[in-house]
Amino acid sequence: HAEVDSHERERRHREWSNGKISVLCATVAFGMGIDKPDVRYVIHYSMPKSITHYYQESGRAGRDGDVADCIMFYQYKDKSILENLIVKNASNPNSPATRRQVDQLYSCVRYCEDSFRCRRTMQLEFFGEQFKMEKCGGTCDNCKAGRVPEQRDYTTIATQILDLLTDIQRQKRNGVTLNQLSELFRGSKSQSVTKFINVSQLKGYGAGKNFKKFDLERITHTLIFERIIVEYSVQNKQGFASDYVQMGENAAAVQTGRRRFMVEFPKEVSKPSGKENNPKKKKSESSKKSKTPSKSKKPTARSRAKASASILNLDSESSDDDFESSAKSSTSSKASAPSVLPSNATQELVKSIKKLVTNWAEEERMMGKSVFYWNILSNDAMKNIASQTPTTIEELKAVGALGDAIVEEYGERIVKVVKTFVETNGLQEYIKERPAKRAKTDDSSKAKGGKKKPVIQIDEDDEFDNGIDFGVIEIPDSIPSVAGSKFFN
């Protein structure tokens, strides 16, 4: 969508909105202005600048209430890239405003790296809300994985790393990178790591030889989050920046024993013997957003979607097959009310109805009206119609998913496509066996005198166009199943 002329950009946007284009690659600025309820995926190629940004950007998925997936691809180096951008664009790099932006960036990094806590709990805590992870219902990657954190006291390890950093800085005046510090702590003999360094004079060299690389990264990143060591950027003459580490403001407290250094690791859980003890290793996954479904009448940022949230940590040492196995694991059908027709026939009928409604919307746009298929029938309405298969106008009204104006305008055509589908596929026997239903009447719309009360339609403003509407954040009592997701159970 980016880096094309305005006419081509408009065409792509229009065809994506119409459903002719399924995937659109764009900047986050594009996502903030869309009004398309049936977005099934919001995929971040890299980490946003803050949890606030992620909340807004991922909030575009599943606004129609159907299953949606919010996936972020994350690497630790994203932090350095974004931090350099923040400092470079700031009028005063040392101002409190710049510091707040950097702090928010670090909060987002911790959010990505946390592989235990519920994504929704972390997001809502950031906005001052409380959310019990039990209500998540396994819709985020952490709750789905069910990992249990174990606090480990690594104060001694932190002291050894700090001693090693001090000795390296004495020998290497042009700085030491975080990766170099980690490799020397593990006892690396690589020439690229030990160049210009006499390792025999390094206190702590090889002290972490028993740590796996990914585990040691968890430790060093926690050291940075707690500002025991800090990263700083240096730009060379060619304009390229390199990140180095130095002692942070909390280093002395750890070295003198006035502060303990604790790191969360997955708790070792004993398992019964058997073949089931050897599952494939899962990719380190940390999520939307994301968003929390709700049954409240007023649609909010979190009530619009049953969204699965996941972060795929590209720094993980797990294999790429784990992402595919995660996709294959969600093959169970979504729990719903029983349909009149067999499930496969019901799904095909939904597709037929959607195609029909899409054609109607195109006709309206040819006449100069800004109408999309979801303005005529929502996905839920289509599913209800396909599930109950009304073959008369009275039965269509009994579905209760359509307003009077829609029934009057499109009712006959909807019923016709349902009847045609049933007859073409020889499904009449299922129609005969269904229980008869009476059309629903709306008594509440009538005043005491028997006259209909006037109905005032209000178009809700998009709360994301001017930032987050914190006033509409609600905590749901329960979370619907997201079994229909291609990525999560």
C-alpha positions as CSV (number, residue, x, y, z in Angstrom):
1,H,0.0,0.0,0.0
2,A,2.9,2.3,0.7
3,E,5.3,3.9,-1.9
4,V,2.7,3.9,-4.8
5,D,0.9,6.8,-6.4
6,S,-2.3,8.1,-4.9
7,H,-4.6,6.6,-7.5
8,E,-3.1,3.1,-7.2
9,R,-3.2,3.4,-3.4
10,E,-6.8,4.3,-3.5
11,R,-7.6,1.4,-5.9
12,R,-5.9,-1.1,-3.6
13,H,-7.6,0.3,-0.5
14,R,-11.0,0.1,-2.3
15,E,-10.6,-3.4,-3.5
16,W,-9.3,-4.6,-0.1
17,S,-12.4,-3.0,1.5
18,N,-14.6,-4.8,-1.1
19,G,-12.9,-8.1,-0.4
20,K,-11.3,-8.5,-3.8
21,I,-7.8,-8.2,-2.1
22,S,-7.3,-10.5,0.9
23,V,-3.9,-9.2,2.2
24,L,-2.6,-5.7,2.3
25,C,0.9,-4.8,3.5
26,A,1.0,-1.3,4.8
27,T,2.3,1.0,7.5
28,V,0.5,1.4,10.8
29,A,-0.8,4.8,9.7
30,F,-3.0,2.9,7.1
31,G,-4.6,0.7,9.8
32,M,-5.7,3.6,11.9
33,G,-8.1,5.0,9.3
34,I,-9.9,1.9,8.2
35,D,-13.5,0.9,8.9
36,K,-13.6,-2.7,7.9
37,P,-15.2,-5.1,10.5
38,D,-14.2,-8.4,9.0
39,V,-10.4,-8.2,9.3
40,R,-9.3,-11.7,10.2
41,Y,-5.6,-11.0,10.8
42,V,-3.5,-8.2,12.0
43,I,0.1,-9.2,11.6
44,H,3.0,-7.0,12.9
45,Y,6.2,-7.6,11.1
46,S,8.0,-5.9,14.0
47,M,7.4,-4.5,17.4
48,P,5.4,-1.3,17.8
49,K,6.7,1.7,19.8
50,S,4.5,1.1,22.8
51,I,1.7,-1.0,24.2
52,T,-0.7,1.9,23.4
53,H,0.3,1.7,19.8
54,Y,-0.2,-2.1,19.7
55,Y,-3.6,-1.9,21.4
56,Q,-4.8,0.6,18.8
57,E,-3.3,-1.2,15.8
58,S,-4.3,-4.7,16.7
59,G,-7.8,-3.4,17.5
60,R,-8.6,-3.5,13.8
61,A,-9.1,-7.3,13.9
62,G,-12.4,-9.0,14.4
63,R,-14.6,-5.9,14.9
64,D,-17.5,-8.0,13.5
65,G,-17.3,-10.3,16.6
66,D,-15.9,-13.2,14.7
67,V,-12.7,-15.1,15.3
68,A,-9.5,-13.1,14.5
69,D,-5.8,-13.5,15.0
70,C,-3.3,-10.9,16.1
71,I,0.3,-11.9,15.6
72,M,3.5,-10.1,16.2
73,F,6.9,-11.1,14.9
74,Y,9.5,-9.9,17.4
75,Q,13.2,-9.7,17.8
76,Y,15.2,-8.0,20.6
77,K,17.0,-5.9,18.0
78,D,13.6,-4.2,17.3
79,K,14.2,-2.3,20.5
80,S,17.5,-0.7,19.4
81,I,16.0,0.3,16.0
82,L,13.0,2.0,17.6
83,E,15.0,3.6,20.5
84,N,17.4,5.1,18.0
85,L,14.4,6.5,16.0
86,I,12.9,8.0,19.1
87,V,16.1,9.7,20.2
88,K,17.0,10.8,16.7
89,N,13.6,12.5,16.1
90,A,13.5,14.2,19.5
91,S,14.3,17.9,19.7
92,N,16.0,17.2,23.1
93,P,17.1,13.6,23.5
94,N,17.5,14.1,27.3
95,S,14.0,15.6,27.9
96,P,11.4,14.0,30.2
97,A,9.1,13.5,27.1
98,T,11.8,11.5,25.3
99,R,12.5,9.5,28.4
100,R,8.8,8.6,28.7
101,Q,8.8,7.4,25.1
102,V,11.8,5.2,25.7
103,D,10.2,3.9,28.9
104,Q,7.0,3.0,27.0
105,L,9.2,1.2,24.4
106,Y,10.8,-0.8,27.2
107,S,7.4,-1.7,28.5
108,C,6.5,-3.1,25.1
109,V,9.7,-5.1,25.0
110,R,8.9,-6.7,28.4
111,Y,5.4,-7.4,27.1
112,C,6.9,-9.2,24.1
113,E,9.5,-11.1,26.1
114,D,7.1,-12.2,28.9
115,S,6.2,-15.8,28.1
116,F,4.0,-16.4,31.2
117,R,1.5,-13.7,32.0
118,C,-1.8,-13.3,30.2
119,R,-1.6,-10.8,27.3
120,R,-4.9,-9.1,28.2
121,T,-3.8,-8.8,31.9
122,M,-0.6,-7.1,30.8
123,Q,-2.3,-4.7,28.4
124,L,-5.1,-3.7,30.7
125,E,-2.7,-3.2,33.6
126,F,-0.8,-0.7,31.4
127,F,-4.1,1.3,31.1
128,G,-4.8,1.0,34.8
129,E,-7.4,-1.8,34.6
130,Q,-7.5,-5.2,36.3
131,F,-8.2,-8.4,34.4
132,K,-8.1,-11.9,35.8
133,M,-6.3,-14.3,33.5
134,E,-8.9,-17.0,34.1
135,K,-11.3,-14.9,32.0
136,C,-8.9,-15.0,29.0
137,G,-10.1,-18.5,28.1
138,G,-6.9,-19.5,26.5
139,T,-7.2,-17.0,23.7
140,C,-3.7,-15.6,24.0
141,D,-0.5,-17.6,23.4
142,N,0.7,-17.5,27.0
143,C,-2.6,-18.7,28.5
144,K,-2.8,-21.3,25.8
145,A,0.7,-22.6,26.6
146,G,0.0,-22.7,30.3
147,R,3.6,-22.1,31.3
148,V,4.2,-21.6,35.1
149,P,6.9,-19.1,36.1
150,E,9.5,-19.8,38.6
151,Q,11.5,-17.0,40.3
152,R,15.2,-17.8,40.4
153,D,17.7,-15.8,42.4
154,Y,20.5,-15.0,40.0
155,T,22.2,-12.2,42.1
156,T,25.5,-14.1,42.0
157,I,25.2,-14.5,38.2
158,A,24.5,-10.8,37.8
159,T,27.5,-9.9,39.9
160,Q,29.7,-12.1,37.7
161,I,28.4,-10.5,34.6
162,L,29.1,-7.0,36.0
163,D,32.6,-8.0,37.0
164,L,33.2,-9.3,33.5
165,L,31.9,-6.1,32.0
166,T,34.2,-4.0,34.1
167,D,37.3,-6.1,33.1
168,I,36.3,-5.9,29.4
169,Q,35.9,-2.2,29.5
170,R,39.4,-1.8,30.9
171,Q,40.9,-3.6,27.9
172,K,38.4,-2.5,25.2
173,R,37.9,1.2,25.1
174,N,35.7,1.3,22.1
175,G,32.8,-0.4,23.9
176,V,31.4,-3.9,24.3
177,T,28.1,-5.1,22.8
178,L,25.5,-7.1,24.7
179,N,26.1,-10.1,22.5
180,Q,29.9,-9.9,23.0
181,L,29.4,-9.7,26.8
182,S,27.1,-12.8,26.7
183,E,29.4,-14.8,24.5
184,L,32.4,-14.1,26.8
185,F,30.4,-15.0,29.8
186,R,29.7,-18.4,28.1
187,G,33.4,-18.8,27.4
188,S,33.4,-18.3,23.6
189,K,36.7,-18.6,21.9
190,S,35.6,-17.1,18.6
191,Q,38.1,-14.6,17.2
192,S,35.3,-12.2,16.4
193,V,34.4,-12.1,20.1
194,T,37.9,-12.3,21.7
195,K,39.7,-9.9,19.3
196,F,41.9,-7.4,21.2
197,I,41.0,-9.0,24.5
198,N,43.2,-11.1,26.8
199,V,40.6,-13.5,28.2
200,S,43.0,-14.8,30.8
201,Q,42.6,-11.5,32.6
202,L,38.8,-11.4,32.5
203,K,37.1,-12.2,35.8
204,G,33.9,-14.1,35.0
205,Y,35.1,-15.4,31.6
206,G,33.4,-18.7,31.0
207,A,31.4,-18.6,34.3
208,G,28.2,-19.1,32.3
209,K,29.3,-22.0,30.1
210,N,26.4,-24.1,31.4
211,F,23.8,-21.7,30.2
212,K,22.0,-22.1,26.9
213,K,22.1,-19.0,24.7
214,F,18.4,-18.3,24.9
215,D,18.4,-18.7,28.7
216,L,21.3,-16.3,29.1
217,E,19.5,-13.8,26.8
218,R,16.6,-14.0,29.3
219,I,19.0,-13.0,32.0
220,T,20.8,-10.2,30.2
221,H,17.6,-8.7,28.9
222,T,16.2,-8.7,32.5
223,L,19.4,-6.9,33.6
224,I,18.6,-4.2,31.0
225,F,15.0,-4.0,31.9
226,E,16.0,-3.4,35.6
227,R,18.7,-0.9,34.5
228,I,21.4,-2.9,36.1
229,I,23.2,-2.6,32.8
230,V,22.1,-0.1,30.1
231,E,22.6,0.1,26.4
232,Y,23.8,3.2,24.6
233,S,24.2,4.0,20.9
234,V,27.3,5.3,19.1
235,Q,27.1,6.6,15.5
236,N,30.2,6.2,13.3
237,K,31.4,8.6,10.5
238,Q,29.3,6.7,7.9
239,G,26.1,7.3,10.0
240,F,25.7,3.7,11.2
241,A,24.8,3.2,14.9
242,S,26.2,0.5,17.1
243,D,24.8,-0.4,20.6
244,Y,27.1,-0.9,23.5
245,V,26.5,-1.7,27.2
246,Q,27.7,-0.1,30.4
247,M,26.9,-0.1,34.1
248,G,23.4,1.1,35.0
249,E,22.2,3.1,38.0
250,N,21.2,-0.1,39.8
251,A,24.5,-2.0,39.2
252,A,26.1,-0.9,42.5
253,A,23.1,-2.0,44.6
254,V,23.5,-5.5,43.1
255,Q,27.3,-5.6,43.5
256,T,27.0,-4.6,47.2
257,G,24.2,-7.1,48.0
258,R,21.6,-4.3,48.7
259,R,19.5,-5.6,45.8
260,R,18.5,-9.1,44.7
261,F,18.3,-10.0,41.1
262,M,15.4,-12.3,40.2
263,V,14.6,-13.9,36.8
264,E,11.5,-15.8,35.8
265,F,12.1,-19.1,34.1
266,P,9.6,-21.8,33.1
267,K,9.0,-24.1,36.1
268,E,10.1,-27.7,35.7
269,V,7.0,-29.9,35.8
270,S,7.4,-33.6,36.2
271,K,5.5,-35.7,33.6
272,P,4.3,-39.3,33.6
273,S,6.4,-41.7,31.5
274,G,5.2,-42.5,28.0
275,K,5.4,-41.4,24.4
276,E,3.4,-38.3,25.1
277,N,6.4,-37.0,27.0
278,N,8.2,-36.1,23.8
279,P,6.1,-33.5,22.1
280,K,7.6,-31.2,19.5
281,K,9.3,-28.2,21.0
282,K,7.1,-25.1,20.8
283,K,8.4,-21.9,19.3
284,S,8.9,-19.3,22.0
285,E,5.7,-17.4,21.7
286,S,4.9,-14.5,23.7
287,S,0.4,-11.3,21.6
288,K,-3.1,-8.6,20.4
289,K,-3.8,-7.6,21.7
290,S,-4.8,-8.2,22.4
291,K,-8.4,-7.7,22.6
292,T,-11.0,-9.2,24.9
293,P,-14.4,-10.3,23.6
294,S,-17.4,-9.1,25.5
295,K,-21.1,-9.6,25.5
296,S,-21.9,-6.0,26.3
297,K,-24.4,-4.3,24.1
298,K,-22.1,-1.4,23.3
299,P,-19.2,-2.5,21.0
300,T,-15.9,-1.5,22.4
301,A,-12.3,-2.0,21.4
302,R,-12.2,-5.3,23.2
303,S,-15.8,-6.4,22.6
304,R,-15.6,-6.5,18.9
305,A,-13.4,-9.6,18.5
306,K,-12.7,-13.0,19.8
307,A,-9.1,-12.4,19.0
308,S,-6.3,-14.8,19.5
309,A,-3.1,-13.0,20.4
310,S,0.5,-14.2,19.9
311,I,4.0,-13.0,19.6
312,L,6.4,-15.1,17.7
313,N,9.9,-14.5,19.1
314,L,12.3,-14.8,16.2
315,D,15.2,-14.9,18.7
316,S,14.0,-18.3,19.9
317,E,16.1,-21.3,19.2
318,S,13.0,-23.4,18.4
319,S,12.4,-24.6,14.9
320,D,10.2,-23.0,12.3
321,D,8.0,-26.1,12.2
322,D,6.5,-25.0,15.5
323,F,4.5,-22.2,13.9
324,E,3.0,-24.6,11.4
325,S,2.2,-27.1,14.2
326,S,0.4,-24.3,16.0
327,A,-1.7,-23.6,13.0
328,K,-2.6,-27.2,12.6
329,S,-3.6,-27.6,16.2
330,S,-6.7,-25.4,15.9
331,T,-8.8,-27.7,13.7
332,S,-11.6,-28.2,16.2
333,S,-14.9,-26.7,15.2
334,K,-16.3,-23.6,16.8
335,A,-19.0,-24.3,19.4
336,S,-22.3,-23.0,18.1
337,A,-26.0,-23.6,18.1
338,P,-27.0,-26.7,16.0
339,S,-27.7,-26.0,12.4
340,V,-30.6,-27.3,10.4
341,L,-28.3,-28.4,7.6
342,P,-25.1,-30.5,7.9
343,S,-22.1,-28.3,8.9
344,N,-20.4,-28.5,5.5
345,A,-23.7,-27.4,3.8
346,T,-24.2,-24.6,6.3
347,Q,-20.7,-23.3,5.5
348,E,-21.3,-23.4,1.8
349,L,-24.6,-21.6,2.3
350,V,-22.8,-18.8,4.2
351,K,-20.5,-18.4,1.3
352,S,-23.4,-18.2,-1.2
353,I,-25.2,-15.6,0.9
354,K,-22.0,-13.6,1.3
355,K,-21.3,-13.6,-2.4
356,L,-24.9,-12.5,-3.0
357,V,-24.7,-9.6,-0.5
358,T,-21.3,-8.6,-1.9
359,N,-22.9,-8.2,-5.3
360,W,-25.7,-6.1,-3.9
361,A,-23.1,-3.8,-2.3
362,E,-21.2,-3.5,-5.6
363,E,-24.5,-2.4,-7.3
364,E,-25.0,0.2,-4.6
365,R,-21.5,1.6,-5.1
366,M,-22.1,1.7,-8.9
367,M,-24.9,4.1,-8.0
368,G,-22.6,6.3,-6.0
369,K,-23.4,5.0,-2.6
370,S,-20.7,4.1,-0.1
371,V,-22.1,0.6,0.8
372,F,-20.2,-2.5,1.7
373,Y,-21.5,-6.0,2.3
374,W,-21.3,-5.6,6.1
375,N,-23.6,-2.6,5.9
376,I,-26.3,-4.9,4.6
377,L,-25.6,-8.1,6.5
378,S,-23.1,-8.8,9.2
379,N,-21.2,-12.0,9.3
380,D,-23.2,-13.1,12.4
381,A,-26.5,-12.4,10.5
382,M,-25.3,-14.5,7.5
383,K,-24.3,-17.4,9.8
384,N,-27.7,-17.2,11.6
385,I,-29.6,-17.3,8.3
386,A,-27.5,-20.2,7.0
387,S,-27.9,-22.0,10.3
388,Q,-31.7,-21.7,10.5
389,T,-32.3,-21.8,6.6
390,P,-35.5,-19.7,6.4
391,T,-37.4,-20.5,3.2
392,T,-40.2,-17.9,3.7
393,I,-40.2,-14.2,4.8
394,E,-41.9,-15.1,8.0
395,E,-39.2,-17.6,8.9
396,L,-36.6,-15.0,7.9
397,K,-38.1,-12.5,10.3
398,A,-38.1,-15.2,13.0
399,V,-34.3,-15.4,12.7
400,G,-34.2,-12.1,14.5
401,A,-30.9,-11.0,12.8
402,L,-32.3,-8.4,10.4
403,G,-34.0,-5.1,10.7
404,D,-37.3,-4.4,9.1
405,A,-35.7,-2.2,6.4
406,I,-33.3,-5.0,5.4
407,V,-36.1,-7.6,5.3
408,E,-38.2,-5.3,3.1
409,E,-35.4,-4.4,0.7
410,Y,-33.6,-7.8,0.5
411,G,-35.8,-10.4,2.2
412,E,-37.3,-12.0,-0.9
413,R,-33.8,-12.3,-2.5
414,I,-32.3,-13.8,0.6
415,V,-35.1,-16.4,0.9
416,K,-34.8,-17.2,-2.8
417,V,-31.0,-18.0,-2.6
418,V,-31.7,-20.2,0.5
419,K,-34.4,-22.1,-1.3
420,T,-32.3,-22.5,-4.4
421,F,-29.4,-23.8,-2.4
422,V,-31.5,-26.3,-0.6
423,E,-33.2,-27.6,-3.8
424,T,-30.0,-27.7,-5.8
425,N,-28.2,-29.8,-3.2
426,G,-31.2,-32.0,-2.4
427,L,-31.5,-31.0,1.3
428,Q,-35.3,-30.7,1.5
429,E,-35.5,-33.5,4.0
430,Y,-33.6,-31.4,6.6
431,I,-36.0,-28.6,6.1
432,K,-39.0,-30.9,6.7
433,E,-37.5,-32.2,10.0
434,R,-36.8,-28.8,11.6
435,P,-39.3,-27.4,14.2
436,A,-41.6,-24.7,13.1
437,K,-40.8,-21.1,14.3
438,R,-43.0,-18.1,14.7
439,A,-41.9,-14.7,13.6
440,K,-40.6,-12.5,16.4
441,T,-42.5,-9.3,17.3
442,D,-40.9,-6.3,18.9
443,D,-43.4,-5.2,21.6
444,S,-40.9,-2.9,23.1
445,S,-41.0,-0.6,20.1
446,K,-44.7,0.2,20.7
447,A,-45.9,2.8,23.1
448,K,-48.9,2.2,25.4
449,G,-51.2,3.7,22.8
450,G,-50.3,1.0,20.3
451,K,-48.2,3.4,18.2
452,K,-44.7,2.6,17.3
453,K,-42.0,4.5,19.1
454,P,-39.7,6.4,16.7
455,V,-36.3,4.7,16.3
456,I,-33.3,7.0,16.3
457,Q,-30.2,5.5,14.6
458,I,-26.9,6.8,15.9
459,D,-23.7,6.3,14.1
460,E,-20.9,5.7,16.6
461,D,-17.7,7.5,16.1
462,D,-14.5,5.5,15.8
463,E,-12.8,5.7,19.1
464,F,-9.4,5.0,17.6
465,D,-9.4,7.9,15.2
466,N,-8.6,10.3,18.1
467,G,-6.8,7.9,20.4
468,I,-8.1,5.3,22.9
469,D,-11.5,5.8,24.5
470,F,-10.5,4.6,27.9
471,G,-14.1,5.1,29.2
472,V,-15.4,2.1,27.2
473,I,-13.0,-0.5,28.5
474,E,-15.0,-3.2,30.2
475,I,-14.1,-6.4,31.9
476,P,-16.2,-9.4,30.5
477,D,-17.5,-12.2,32.7
478,S,-16.5,-14.9,30.2
479,I,-14.7,-15.4,27.0
480,P,-16.2,-17.1,24.0
481,S,-14.3,-19.9,22.4
482,V,-11.9,-19.1,19.5
483,A,-11.7,-22.6,18.2
484,G,-12.3,-21.4,14.7
485,S,-9.0,-19.6,14.6
486,K,-6.4,-21.1,12.2
487,F,-3.6,-20.5,14.6
488,F,-5.0,-21.1,18.1
489,N,-7.4,-23.5,19.9
